[in-house]
């Protein structure tokens, strides 16, 4: 593949109301080399909204991809230019979200029914930027869900210059299922994604959907190029603590949970001094101790005390309470 650099083999999926800049900073303390994504941002919001609020990020969050939703080639081209100017590492076009609001704007999963429109968008974006332009999509939409439909979509978009495709291994129903149900109800069809990679060895194919453990990721990586982890990365973030070493082949030791929490303190101090409510950050940290002794105490203390005006001392106290639990277990 003709790329400036080899992409990450693990990424964390763009998730609305989850993958904001504070979550991404937190995740970067857990995994250094995993590719992180923004929440999906519409092209109209980028062009006419508060750009710094919507797109601002800390340098520590990189490598970082901007996911954008839209269907107008020129608007998306401008967004690609903005992404490059702001220092993003990739721009990704959302062709997978099935929500009614997204459909009303004629973007997201419904665009799988218009592969040439997606190709036109990709071509315009590629002409506007040197960043990799990638596409995230489903294996199909409604009754247009044969493997041949998927292969045709990818072929048309690839001819416009897209070399990297993230494929959610479920079809999307545009009517009758909520976005949440669309993440769980349609059956996973991993074999369709595997077949796509076999048929398109020149393309970088990433698989997404239902992947919750490192062992599962390792299994998929025997067949495809990369794995995208979604809800599990938010609900059990520490599962990514070993991927830099086990999958990225980096000579690093997994960070300890306590050290991750401590490393968040200066960041929390910075943002709460600027008036940000502590909960905007600590809500992303609630599952750091998932499955560990004291996890409930950690979550309860952060939830009940991350009020306006609070700062890093809340996290410090929560860590003390965790230590007390550990001592009790030791006794």
N, C-alpha and C positions, 0 to 999 in steps of 0.2 A: 504494500500500500504506500502511496506517495503522501506521507504526512510529515509535518515538522517534528513530531515526537510521537512515541508510542503512547496511546491513551491508557488511562487507568483501567485495570481489569475489574475493579470493584467501584461502584458508585452508590450514592444514596439518592433515592428518587426525589424529584420535586414534589412537595406535598403542601397543599394549601393550609395556612394557619399553623404550619409546623416548621418548614425549612426557611425560617427567617434568619437574619444575620446573627442573632444571638444563639440560636440553635447551631448554626454552622460554626461559630467560634468555639462553642462547647465541643462539637464533634471533632474539630481539628485537634483538640487536646487528646482525643482518643485515638485517632488515626490520621497520620500525616499525609498519606499518599492517595487515599480514597478521593475520587472526584465528587464534589458536592455541587448541588443545584439550588438555585433560587426557587421560591414559589413561582408558579406561572404568573407572568405579568402580561396583560394585554398590550398590543401595539399602541392602542389609543391612550392607555394610561402612561406609557413611556413617552409618547409624543406630547401629551398635553397635561400630564400630572406633575406631582412633586417628584422630580427625577431623583434627587438625592435621597429622599425618604424611601422611594420604591427600590432603588438600585444600589444605594450606598452599601459598602462592605469594608471590612478591615483587611489589610494585606495578608494577615495570618490565615484567612479563610481559603486562599488559593491552594490548589487549582480549583477553579470555580466556573461553573457554566450558568448562563442566563437562559431560562426557559421563557419563551414568548409565545403568545397566542394571537393569531390573526390570519387573514386570508388575502390581504392586499399587498402585492409584491413590492410596490414602492414604499409603502409604510414600513414593511418588514426590513427592507433594505436600509432605511434610515435607522431603524432600531439596531441593526447589525453594526452600523457605523458607530452609534452611540455606545454599544457594548464594547467595541474595540477601544474607543477613546477612554472609556472608564476603566479599562484594564482587565476585563473578563478574559477567560481562556477559551471559551466556546460559546456559541449561541445555538440553542436547540428549539426547534419548532414543535409545538404540541399538536399532535394529530391523534390524541388518544382520550382526551377528556370527554365524557358523554353527557355532562350536565345540560339541563335545559337552557340555562343562561348562556352557556358557551355555544350551544347549537343555534340560539337566536342570533348570535353574532357571526354565524357561518364559519366557525373554526372548531378545533378540537376533533373528536372522532368522526364527525360527519364529513370531514374533508377526505377521509379514506375513500369516499364515493366519488371524489374528484381528483384523481391522481395527477392529472395534468395541471390543475390549479396549484397543487402542492409543489410540483416540479417548477412551475413558474416562480413561485415564492422562493424556493431554494436557489434557483438561478440568479434571481435579483439580489438575494442576500450574499451569495458567493461573489458576485461582481462588486459588492459594496465593501467587503471586508476580507482581510487575510485570515480571520479566525476560522476554525473548523465550523461548518454549518451542518448540524445533525438533526435527525428527526426521531421523535418518540411516537409510537403508534400501537395499535392493537393488531391481532391476527385477522380481524375482520369486523364487520359492522352488520347487524341485523342478518338478513338472508344472504348478504354478500360476504360469505365466510368460508368459502372453499380455499384450499391451499393455493389453487390457481389464481384466485383473486388477490391473495396476499403477495404472491410472487409477481403478479402484474404490477401491483402498486409499487413495490420496491424497485422493479426494473425501470418503470417510468421515472421515478424520483432519482434513481441512481444515474440515469442518463443526463440529468440536470447537474450532476457533479457531487451529489451527496454520497459519501463513502461510509458513513456510520449510522446505523439504525438500531434504536433500542426498541425491542418488541415485547409488549405486554402479552403474555401467552394466553390471554382470554379475549374472546370477541366482546364487543360492546353492543348492548341493546339501547337504541336511542329513545325508545318509548317503553314504559312499563317497569323499568328498574331505576332505582335511585343511583346516584354516583357510588354510594357505599355498597349497594347490592351488586353493582357492576364490577366491584373489586373482588366479589366473593361468589356470586351465584353462577355465572357462566363457567363451565369447566375449564381447567387448565389443559392446554394442548401443547406441551413442551416439544413434542415430536415435530410439529409444524415449524417451530423455530430452528430445531436441529436440521431439518430438511432444507430450510432456507439457507443455512450456513453451508451445507453440502453443495447446494446448487449454485451458491454465490461465494465461492472461496475468496474472491478478491475483495469482498466487502467485510467491514468490521461489524459483526452482529453481536448485540448485547441482549441478554434475556432478562425478563422482569416478570414478577408475579408469583406469590406464594412462597418465596424463598426466605427462610427464617433462621437458618443455621449456617455456620461456616462449612460444615460437611456437605450440605446441599449445594452451596456455592462451588465448592471444589469439584463436585460431580458434574455440574453444568459446564465448568471450565474445561472439562475433557472434550467437549463438543463444540462450544461456542467461544467467542473471544472475550466476553466480559459478562458480568452479572450486576444487575441493579437491585438493590435491596430497598424495600419501601417501609411499611409500617413497623416491621421488626427493628429497623434501625432507630426508630423513635421510641418504641415500647421497651426495647432491650438494648440500649445503645452500646453497652460494654461488649456486646458480641463482636464489634468491629475492632476491639483492642488488639487482636492477634493477626488481622489481615495484612498489615504492612509486612510482617515477617513471613507468614505462611503462604500468602498469595502474591504479595509484592516483592518477595525475596529481598527485603531490606534487613540489614543487620541491626535490628532494634529490639529492645525488650518491651513487652506490653506495659503501658503505664499503669500504676496502681490507682485504684478508685480515689483513695484519699488525696493523692497528689493531683489528680484531675480537679477535684473540688477546690483544693488550695490554689491551683493555678487560675481558677475563675475569679478569685477575690479581687485582684487589681482591676480586672475587666468590670466587675460589678461596681466597684468603687467609682470607676470612671463614668459609667452610665447613670448610676443613681445620683451622682453629684450634678449631672446634667438634667435631673428631674424625672428620669425614667422610673416607673414603678418597678420595684424589685421583682414582682411576679412575672414581668415580661421576660425575665431571664431565668428565674428559678423554675418556672413551669417546665422548661426543657430539661431540667436536671433531676426531676422527680424519680426517674427510673434508673438512675446511675447505680443504685444498690439493689436492683431487681434480683430477687432470689437469694439475697444475702441476709444474715441475721441483722435485725434492726431496720430493715427496709421500710416497714410501716412507720416506725418512729421518724425516720428521715423524711418521708413524704408528708406525714402529718405536720411535722414542725415547720417545714418550708411552706406548706400550703396555708397554715394558720397564721404565719408571722410575716409573710412577704407582702406586707401592706405598704401604702404610700409612705415615704419617709424612711423606710427601713433600708439597711445597707448590708455590706458583707458580714457584719457581725451575726446576722441570722444564720448564714451558712456555717460560720465558725461554731456557733452554739450547737447546731444540728450535728456537726462532726464530733463535738464533745459527747453528745448524747449517744451517738453511735459507738464511741470508744467505751462508754460505760456499759453498753450492751455486750460488747466484745469481752470486756473484763468479766462480766457476769457469766458468759459462756465458758470462759477459761476456767473459772472457779468450779 
